[in-house]
Amino acid sequence: MGRRRKRVSEGDLCYEVLPQRTLGSLVLPREVEDACKELIEEQQQIRLLRGHNLEPRHRVLLTGPSGNGKSAFAEALATELMLPLLVARYEAVAADYWGETAARLARLFHAVQARQAVLLLDNWGSGAGWDSGGGSPLLRVDTVPSHVVVVVATNRPGLLSGSVWRRFQLRFHLPPPTPEQTEAWFEERLGVKVGLSELAKTEGLASFADLEALVVDVRRRDVLVPANLGLDALVAERIDRWLRRRHLGVTS
């Protein structure tokens, strides 16, 4: 007797998130930010484009290390377009075999096409059943209508074939923060100009997610112990502490 497949309903394939991040809150390479603004404009002018037999771009592939803004990018798009953000449920879409994953993904694409939204498929390719030598479930992404913005995020771009890459009209790489971006990050969020010696240490904080968590940590300590250290010294002390914890394998 063949293996019995688990039935997955359309309602289980994704969940809706109320987007809050804005495009201005992200630190993006200039060319990525400019292309993103063009995408937003095209989506906002979809009727005008269709009146000229044109469609807006709506398929976006994001690559780069974890924690550098791929899911935040999708959320910011939804905010700027004033659309709901639909996030695919990884555990519901991923199957042991890529054929079953393809069937579930096709069901998801069919379910969302009736509404205008941003659809995020995060961590693509991080498990079994995503791609194989015979093809990829993502080859069906071009069946999604242009009023649904599909954002696929992966930190394993090498697993995607050239035919999959060509399905996406916009392909962005989101890198870790540079020292200049790290300096601007602290100055904008804390009003502190971090010295060169401290900036050199922040190379051990490998992502924007690390920097964001560090800023929250500094703010928290500044509220609880405001008289103990000046803000500049507090930032330096928390950076040192974070790096010691990272060295010991402590991540929270």
Steps between C-alpha positions, in 0.01 A plus 500: 500500500636842405582765752193701598543874447391750758230730371587869529221755473556833328434688823795323662748601232555862608415749771440874490721758672419866559807674351662780698851549365549772242748519215670794672570287809717257301865535407521394136755537223406805292429299186269268695314791657454671161373182335265439792351849459444428131322175590275688743419761235416232244268321741329827593448579131387150400182621325693753295750237392231251411330768292813487283515118498781499756531328836691615809794296621406283795743209541795574729785270603705599805833340588750561777596379849230461763408804706567767238150612413345255255175448690505866610523596132177313426331661800610848391365436149163407647501811719581735213237338277246490785445130437481199731814292541439129452775275633519143374503241777826317451383183671183489290662564161817291538463126439742209486488494121523796265196384302281526808656837586418616147139391538462684829669810364269496196205480741638800691548703182142421398366595844659846508432611143150626583634781719756776472781426745870445559587130535824406679667162463781515753796263545447342160723200446585444866356148511421193295238501229570844361698432186635202314682413184162469332387852567381740764160582648590866441466456125128562551555844654424660164140374526434754776319811368683831513280652773661255744859595584693178566818534705719190529787518749789256516847483648582205272481651151732234360217248525290692247537419133537758227143435386374592847712816512353611168147477642573802723487848354693651791792325672661670798790404725475640854850496655609534864554854631814688403692699766350820355148361528568382853619847597189661347280238671618594850497873428144499364352274767696604808649836413844355572804522276684172545879521494719317252619249758143406590398487133779250438354279771152506343626287212425215740134604483428344166158638411255787526294279730797492740532879483129550560504270802809676635332841472197370691735355762673838542168682533380251758811537715494878462148506646585270789843638593518852352738638762766231480644566153482764233335384181830484309656282768185289526509424128866395525429284807203323334695435178776335705244294692323389182826387345599304812162327497535425130843349565348277768214399268235692695254661258232646724 
